[in-house]
Amino acid sequence: MEPTLYEKIGGEEAIETVVDYFYNELVLKDETVKHFFDETDMEKQRRQQTKFISFALGGPNQYTGKSMEKAHEGMDIQERHFEAIVKHLHAALAQFQVPVDDIEKALNKVGTLKDSIVNK
């Protein structure tokens, strides 16, 4: 059986590292999206995002957060914001030498959430 993306990437510890880089070096420095996190407990956000991405990549389901619709309700996230986040996730995964094919698989999974996040 082929390993999951979660296993290929290195499990939860590796995903935590990617998530930290994703927020600290990319998202929170991007003027187009950083305002969405002004009132966010970033430690909690990082933990939830790590669990969510882990599950999305085939790891254990430890995500106990709100549904995507509820979590993004009233935020007025537009397609350009979603695309910026996807771009940052791509860059974060690439920074940690995740193979391009695996990055594309991961981003395709994230892309399935677009309708639950944009224009809510």
N, C-alpha and C positions, 0 to 999 in steps of 0.2 A: 504494500500500500504506500502511495506517495505521501510524504509528510505534508502537513497543512502549512499554509503561509505563516501561521503563528510559530510553528516549530522551525521552519526555514529561517525566519527572522531572528530567532533566538529566544522565544518565549517572552514572558511578562517583563523580565528585567531589561531585556533589549528594547522592548516597546516603551517602557518607562523612560529610557534614555532618549529615544526618538521623540516622545511626547514632550519632554523637557526642552529639547532643542527646538521643536516645532513652535512651542509657545514663546520661549525666551528669545530666540534668535530670529524668528520669522514673524509670527502672528502679532506679537505685542510691539513689534517695530514697524508694522505696516499701517500707515495712516488710514487706509480704506477700511480696515476691519478691527483695529485695536479697540475702538470705542465700544464694541459689543461686549467687552470684558471689563469695562470701567467699574462696574458694581459686582464683579464676580470674585468669589473666594477661589483664588487660583490654585491653591493646594487641593481643594476639593475637586476643582475642574480637572486638574491633572490626573488625580486618582480615577475619576469617573471616565475620563477620556482613555486612559490606559486600559481600563476594564472593557470599555466599549470596543476599542480597536482590537484588543486581544480576542474578544468574542467574534467580531466581524472577520477576523483572519483565521478563524477555525479553532481558537483556543477555548478554554472553559467559559461557560456563561456565568460571569460574576457581575454582570452589569445589572444594577438595581435602580438605575436612575429613571427619570421620567421618560415617557415616550418621546420620540423625536418631535412630534407635533407639539406636545405640551412644553417641552424644553425650549422651543423656538417661537412659541406663540407670542404675538405682539412685538416681535423684534424687528419686523420689516426687513428681513434679510432678502436681498435681491440676488438675481443670478450672478452678477459680477462679484458679490461678496462670497457666494458659494464657490465660484471658480477661483477666487484668490486663496481660499482655504485649501482647496484641492491642490493648487499649485504649490502651496507651502508644505502640504503633506508629501507631495512628490519630492520636493527638495530635501525635506528632513529624512525621508527613507533613502534617498540617493546619498546623502551625507554619510550614512552609516553602511554604505556599500551593499544595499539590498539590490539584487539583480533587476535589471530593467523589466524583464517579463513578470517578475513578482510584484514590482511596483505597479505595473499596469493592472494586474489582477486585483491588487488591493484597492486601487483607485476605482476600478469598475464596481467593486462592492460598495465603496463609499458613494459612488454615483447613483446607486439604487435608492439612496436616501433623499435625493434632491427634492422630490415632490413633497416630502414630509417636513422640509426645512424652509424652502424658498417661498416667499409671499405668505407667511403664516401670521 
